Amino acid sequence: MKGTEDMELNVTPLSEWGLPDGNVFLAAGPCSAETEEQLLATARGLKGSGLSFFRAGMWKPRTHPGSFEGVGLEGLEWLERVRDECGMPVGIEVATPEHVEACLKHGVDVVWIGARTTPNPFAVQSLADAMRGTDMRVFVKNPISPDLELWIGALERLYSAGLRKIGVIHRGFSSSKKVLYRFAPHWKIPIELKRRLPDIPILCDPSHICGKADLIFSVAQEALDLLYDGLMIEVHVDPPNAWSDSRQQLTPDQFRVLMDRLTVKSELIKSEEYQARIRELRIEVDSLDKQLIEVLGKRMEIVREMGDLKRRNNISTLQPHRWNEIVVSRAATGSELGLAAEFIFRLFEEIHEEAIRQQEVGNG
């Protein structure tokens, strides 16, 4: 893996960003600022709910021209009223250096780079250059495509520009497969990001992942179970009549109920009984993992022998009918052991890919 080549990012912990920060770092507010009345009414509904900052979209990158693309600069004046009247820091998405300059002029407390901007190194570099020499607080949303390197590369560009208050927002990824959510969570990608950059603050945006308000709780709880630092959730005073993403926004009252339902987990506990038992179980897991790797090694030895046999008889490496047979039989065995068919398929997909590689190496 490329992990050893990552730039070391000595970023500032969220607790030192100078923003309200309780057990969970919270950002909430409407997908889009629509009118001054709508923005203020939503902010008033969220006042006192423990927000780290109030979010609102001013410039909205839309797929098709002609749809609502945000109120732009006018909305920044409304945000100043929100901050002054409700006492909450405010944050918005930026996509151009001009957006950054406007945020600096209006004293916006937090900015984030959106999922459509993150995958463009030229765009990210122009934003990093615009922020150079400032102490801006900036989050980077994951790219739309499930590409971890683009995500990390965007962080490195900001860090190289001298920024230290940097974090990420996991908002889901596009997928060719039909999934329950609007954007597939692909939890393994942010988990790998956290492994490679353990100090980077990470928020989850369950609103964009889900696309539906009634799914938000389960995804938000999953993020907290995975020790995310916080959440960004879209809240609107009147979701059914929102000008963008109406189905995924909560009312302020629904947001408060959600916060009451969520449980914050911890990584460690002082209980000696727990520590002793978890150590025993981890030893068992480590032993089984070792056996698993040894079995896979033996499997690949047999695979290489099969590759030699195929070459001597001028037989193709890939055997589609055999691969289908493996998928069906292994899924059936896994089901008997309580393992999900999708998990078994993904596992053997990786094993099969490595088996093909092992046979082709021998062929070289």
Secondary structure, 3 states (H helix, E strand, C coil): CCHHHCCCCCCCCHHHCCCCCCCCEEEEECCECCCHHHHHHHHHHHCCCCCCEEECECCCCCCCCCCCCCCCHHHHHHHHHHHHHHCCCEEEEECCHHHHHHHHHHCCCEEEECCCCCCCHHHHHHHHHHHCCCCCEEEEECCCCCCHHHHHHHHHHHHHCCCCCEEEEECCECCCCCCCCCCECCCHHHHHHHHHCCCCCEEECHHHHHCCHHHHHHHHHHHHHCCCCEEEEEECCCHHHCCCCHHHCECHHHHHHHHHHCCCCCCCCCCHHHHHHHHHHHHHHHHHHHHHHHHHHHHHHHHHHHHHHHHHCCCCCCCHHHHHHHHHHHHHHHHHCCCCHHHHHHHHHHHHHHHHHHHHHHHC
